[in-house]
Amino acid sequence: MSDSIQPVTGVNGNSGVPAIPAIPNVASTAPVGDTVTLSDSAKASLLQQEGQSVEQIAATLGLPISEVMRDLSVITAPSSLTFHP
């Protein structure tokens, strides 16, 4: 008997250690789970929370400024009002 350590071998040269399953490539797999589609109003609200102006939001979403203002409940004074101190 020799004093050196010999590798363990199984049937057909298999080491007897179970094979480790391959890990799938995350980039090649389709996303799993639900998706959510936000309304224009919800998108406008999120953009406003990020600090964008009404004009920037309208440009980003391709909407009229008046629609973004309505969605965000922006209240402006009518132009016919005048201030008299």
C-alpha positions as CSV (number, residue, x, y, z in Angstrom):
1,M,0.0,0.0,0.0
2,S,1.4,3.4,-0.9
3,D,1.5,6.4,1.3
4,S,0.2,8.8,-1.4
5,I,-3.5,9.8,-1.6
6,Q,-5.2,8.4,-4.7
7,P,-8.2,10.1,-6.4
8,V,-11.5,8.5,-5.9
9,T,-12.9,7.1,-9.0
10,G,-16.3,5.5,-9.7
11,V,-17.8,3.7,-12.6
12,N,-16.5,4.8,-16.0
13,G,-14.0,7.2,-14.5
14,N,-16.7,9.2,-12.7
15,S,-15.5,10.6,-9.5
16,G,-18.6,9.7,-7.6
17,V,-19.4,13.4,-7.0
18,P,-22.8,14.4,-8.2
19,A,-22.8,16.8,-11.2
20,I,-23.7,20.4,-10.5
21,P,-26.6,21.5,-12.7
22,A,-25.9,24.3,-15.1
23,I,-27.0,27.7,-14.1
24,P,-29.1,29.3,-16.8
25,N,-27.8,32.5,-18.4
26,V,-30.0,35.2,-17.0
27,A,-29.5,37.5,-20.0
28,S,-30.9,34.8,-22.3
29,T,-34.0,34.0,-20.4
30,A,-37.3,36.0,-20.7
31,P,-38.3,38.0,-17.7
32,V,-40.7,36.1,-15.4
33,G,-43.6,37.8,-13.6
34,D,-46.3,40.3,-14.1
35,T,-46.0,43.6,-16.0
36,V,-47.8,46.8,-15.3
37,T,-48.7,49.5,-17.9
38,L,-49.0,52.9,-16.3
39,S,-51.5,55.5,-17.5
40,D,-50.3,58.8,-18.8
41,S,-51.5,60.4,-15.6
42,A,-49.5,58.0,-13.5
43,K,-46.4,58.5,-15.6
44,A,-46.8,62.3,-15.3
45,S,-47.1,61.9,-11.5
46,L,-43.9,59.9,-11.3
47,L,-42.0,62.3,-13.5
48,Q,-43.2,65.2,-11.3
49,Q,-42.0,63.3,-8.2
50,E,-38.6,63.1,-10.0
51,G,-38.5,66.9,-10.3
52,Q,-39.5,67.4,-13.9
53,S,-41.5,70.5,-14.8
54,V,-44.9,70.4,-16.5
55,E,-43.3,71.4,-19.8
56,Q,-40.7,68.6,-19.5
57,I,-43.3,66.0,-18.6
58,A,-45.5,67.1,-21.6
59,A,-42.5,66.8,-24.0
60,T,-41.4,63.5,-22.5
61,L,-44.9,61.9,-22.8
62,G,-45.9,63.7,-26.0
63,L,-48.9,65.3,-24.4
64,P,-50.3,68.8,-24.5
65,I,-49.3,70.9,-21.5
66,S,-53.0,71.5,-20.6
67,E,-53.5,67.7,-20.3
68,V,-50.5,67.3,-18.1
69,M,-51.6,70.2,-15.9
70,R,-55.1,68.5,-15.6
71,D,-53.6,65.1,-14.8
72,L,-51.4,66.7,-12.1
73,S,-54.2,68.9,-10.8
74,V,-52.2,72.1,-11.5
75,I,-54.4,75.1,-10.8
76,T,-53.7,78.3,-12.6
77,A,-55.5,81.6,-12.2
78,P,-57.5,82.6,-15.3
79,S,-55.8,85.3,-17.4
80,S,-58.9,87.5,-17.0
81,L,-58.2,88.1,-13.3
82,T,-56.2,91.1,-12.3
83,F,-54.9,92.0,-8.9
84,H,-55.6,95.5,-7.5
85,P,-53.8,96.3,-4.3
